[in-house]
Amino acid sequence: MINHIEFEEPEVTVIGAGLTGLTTAYWLKRKGISVHIVERDNRIGGQIQTQHNNHYTYETGPTTGAVSTPEVAELMMDLAQTSDNVCRLETAPDAAKRRLIWKGDRFRELPAGLLGAVTTPLFRFSDKLRILGEPWRKRGENADETIGALAARRLGQSFVDYAVDPFISGVYAGNPDTLVTRYALPKLYALERDYGSFVRGAIAKHKQPKSDRDRLATKKVFSAHGGLSHIPEAEANYIGMEHISLGVSEVRVSQEQGAWLTSYKDAEGRDCQLKSRWVVTTCGAYSLPDVLPFVDKERMQAIASLEYAPVMEVNVGMPDTFGGDYCAFGGLVPTKERQEILGILFPSACFEQRAPKGGALFSFFMGGIKHPEMLDKSDEEVKRIVTRCLHTMLKFPASAKPDFIHISRHRRAIPQYTATCGQRFEAVKSIQEQFSGLLIGGNLRDGIGMGHRITQATDIANHIFNTIKK
Ligand SMILES: Cc1cc2nc3c(=O)[nH]c(=O)nc-3n(C[C@H](O)[C@H](O)[C@H](O)COP(=O)(O)OP(=O)(O)OC[C@H]3O[C@@H](n4cnc5c(N)ncnc54)[C@H](O)[C@@H]3O)c2cc1C
């Protein structure tokens, strides 16, 4: 029997209660548009999940975001208001800006200025000279050039090996030789395309007048006070849990007389249906063939073939730093250095109350597109690797023992924006054009970070609001 909606018919049905789905629904409700979310998991937040262990607070998914667009700052300001300050922005202090790169037997600081770039042991002398000549190097001609090829051409191979490769591991858990610049780092791509050089482009951009709204995008590293989960929690509280169905299965969308029908089994296994004017999907590309069965195979294949990098995140609480200097954003490990980890973040240097006084929290990352096999290691083996790295890389004395080690495995963590993006974006565009009222969101397009997710969700909510208003 179909359990014909125990809740009001929404104008919009959102599939997925991660950051994209919840932010879309939050802004829709703020604009007076009724919305219902269906979520497969028994909890909200998707990849965002903050955990607490004694006096430690750690993230098992994303650890930090960047205030990369005004939309991020605006959401956080609005959430502070609607949650009575329970959810509020926390930005990392300048002291935690340092980025470290592993080379040889220790972490070294990634240079932030010209003097540091000339004196650093990370890059070859010939490449330092090459970096100085970057403004005069000629434009590339291949629109689908990979990040690795672009950086090698403009900056030199040692810059690729010791800056670009670890950066790409840290952001994409990916490979700079397969990620295509115009999709994966569109702002960097635009600098060369529009200004002929990264340096000239960055200077020109810096000189451009900025509105007060532009200035909200401070680029600062952020979290929420007390952990990232406060963001989805505050959004869900505002939306109202009665408008979010958790633990659903067999979600299928179909059309009926100009309306969208979303059918699913609720947490008790009962058949349910939601009728709405709009449907917004925010789930991973791999879920879409089941969710949107009416889309032809060819276009769906262009979307569902998106590859995701697997990532293992291991949080380690240390009760004592033994005088070590861990005041940095974290350290990344270039592929060339052949270590078992991709990098280590230092969340307790960035945010308050992540570790007890005198102690520190570290988040180790392993796997990625280059080493998916790392996720198959047993917990005991992972703990051995992390403990070894604590001593050899972070230089903890042999006597130092962690308070806890927590392992989380994400088999489909980060979508890889490779050469297949063009076909996928085209497929999404033509499906949305053909099926009015259906919007395909999520990290299969428009960027992989939390800032991108918030920006996309805001755009989707504005689009629906503006269309309804007409
Ligand atoms: C280990 C890790 C580390 C990361 N680190 C960072 C970082 O430091 N900074 C940063 O900015 N970003 C980081 N990210 C990326 C960031 O987590 C994502 O950009 C963001 O959380 C994605 O939100 P989303 O809502 O688009 O997707 P998700 O969080 O994946 O949410 C999608 C939701 O859809 C649900 N769903 C799927 N299929 C269905 C279905 N058929 N029916 C109903 N519901 C369904 C899922 O259960 C899920 O809740 C990281 C990601 C991972 C995995």
PDBQT file of the ligand as one rigid body, heavy atoms in Angstrom, charges set to zero:
ROOT
HETATM    1  C1  LIG A 501      37.460  12.064   3.884  1.00  0.00    +0.000 C 
HETATM    2  C2  LIG A 501      36.970  13.350   3.279  1.00  0.00    +0.000 A 
HETATM    3  C3  LIG A 501      37.655  14.518   3.549  1.00  0.00    +0.000 A 
HETATM    4  C4  LIG A 501      37.220  15.727   2.997  1.00  0.00    +0.000 A 
HETATM    5  N1  LIG A 501      37.892  16.860   3.325  1.00  0.00    +0.000 NA
HETATM    6  C5  LIG A 501      37.404  18.056   2.923  1.00  0.00    +0.000 A 
HETATM    7  C6  LIG A 501      37.971  19.257   3.410  1.00  0.00    +0.000 A 
HETATM    8  O1  LIG A 501      38.902  19.244   4.236  1.00  0.00    +0.000 OA
HETATM    9  N2  LIG A 501      37.454  20.442   2.962  1.00  0.00    +0.000 N 
HETATM   10  C7  LIG A 501      36.392  20.490   2.101  1.00  0.00    +0.000 A 
HETATM   11  O2  LIG A 501      35.964  21.592   1.736  1.00  0.00    +0.000 OA
HETATM   12  N3  LIG A 501      35.816  19.354   1.645  1.00  0.00    +0.000 NA
HETATM   13  C8  LIG A 501      36.295  18.148   2.038  1.00  0.00    +0.000 A 
HETATM   14  N4  LIG A 501      35.680  16.995   1.630  1.00  0.00    +0.000 N 
HETATM   15  C9  LIG A 501      34.545  17.107   0.704  1.00  0.00    +0.000 C 
HETATM   16  C10 LIG A 501      33.245  17.468   1.446  1.00  0.00    +0.000 C 
HETATM   17  O3  LIG A 501      33.025  16.526   2.442  1.00  0.00    +0.000 OA
HETATM   18  C11 LIG A 501      32.098  17.488   0.443  1.00  0.00    +0.000 C 
HETATM   19  O4  LIG A 501      32.282  18.547  -0.486  1.00  0.00    +0.000 OA
HETATM   20  C12 LIG A 501      30.714  17.695   1.053  1.00  0.00    +0.000 C 
HETATM   21  O5  LIG A 501      30.576  17.217   2.354  1.00  0.00    +0.000 OA
HETATM   22  C13 LIG A 501      29.754  16.972   0.125  1.00  0.00    +0.000 C 
HETATM   23  O6  LIG A 501      28.443  17.280   0.480  1.00  0.00    +0.000 OA
HETATM   24  P1  LIG A 501      27.240  16.740  -0.429  1.00  0.00    +0.000 P 
HETATM   25  O7  LIG A 501      25.999  17.053   0.276  1.00  0.00    +0.000 OA
HETATM   26  O8  LIG A 501      27.396  17.242  -1.818  1.00  0.00    +0.000 OA
HETATM   27  O9  LIG A 501      27.478  15.167  -0.521  1.00  0.00    +0.000 OA
HETATM   28  P2  LIG A 501      27.332  14.081   0.629  1.00  0.00    +0.000 P 
HETATM   29  O10 LIG A 501      27.851  14.592   1.904  1.00  0.00    +0.000 OA
HETATM   30  O11 LIG A 501      27.926  12.835   0.078  1.00  0.00    +0.000 OA
HETATM   31  O12 LIG A 501      25.759  13.921   0.779  1.00  0.00    +0.000 OA
HETATM   32  C14 LIG A 501      24.992  13.206  -0.133  1.00  0.00    +0.000 C 
HETATM   33  C15 LIG A 501      23.895  12.518   0.659  1.00  0.00    +0.000 C 
HETATM   34  O13 LIG A 501      23.059  11.823  -0.253  1.00  0.00    +0.000 OA
HETATM   35  C16 LIG A 501      22.675  10.602   0.368  1.00  0.00    +0.000 C 
HETATM   36  N5  LIG A 501      22.260   9.659  -0.675  1.00  0.00    +0.000 N 
HETATM   37  C17 LIG A 501      23.034   8.997  -1.573  1.00  0.00    +0.000 A 
HETATM   38  N6  LIG A 501      22.287   8.238  -2.369  1.00  0.00    +0.000 NA
HETATM   39  C18 LIG A 501      21.010   8.425  -1.983  1.00  0.00    +0.000 A 
HETATM   40  C19 LIG A 501      19.761   7.908  -2.435  1.00  0.00    +0.000 A 
HETATM   41  N7  LIG A 501      19.699   7.043  -3.448  1.00  0.00    +0.000 N 
HETATM   42  N8  LIG A 501      18.640   8.304  -1.797  1.00  0.00    +0.000 NA
HETATM   43  C20 LIG A 501      18.687   9.187  -0.750  1.00  0.00    +0.000 A 
HETATM   44  N9  LIG A 501      19.846   9.702  -0.288  1.00  0.00    +0.000 NA
HETATM   45  C21 LIG A 501      20.976   9.320  -0.902  1.00  0.00    +0.000 A 
HETATM   46  C22 LIG A 501      23.925  10.166   1.094  1.00  0.00    +0.000 C 
HETATM   47  O14 LIG A 501      23.630   9.218   2.105  1.00  0.00    +0.000 OA
HETATM   48  C23 LIG A 501      24.420  11.497   1.644  1.00  0.00    +0.000 C 
HETATM   49  O15 LIG A 501      23.932  11.763   2.937  1.00  0.00    +0.000 OA
HETATM   50  C24 LIG A 501      36.088  15.758   2.147  1.00  0.00    +0.000 A 
HETATM   51  C25 LIG A 501      35.413  14.571   1.872  1.00  0.00    +0.000 A 
HETATM   52  C26 LIG A 501      35.834  13.380   2.431  1.00  0.00    +0.000 A 
HETATM   53  C27 LIG A 501      35.071  12.117   2.160  1.00  0.00    +0.000 C 
ENDROOT
TORSDOF 0
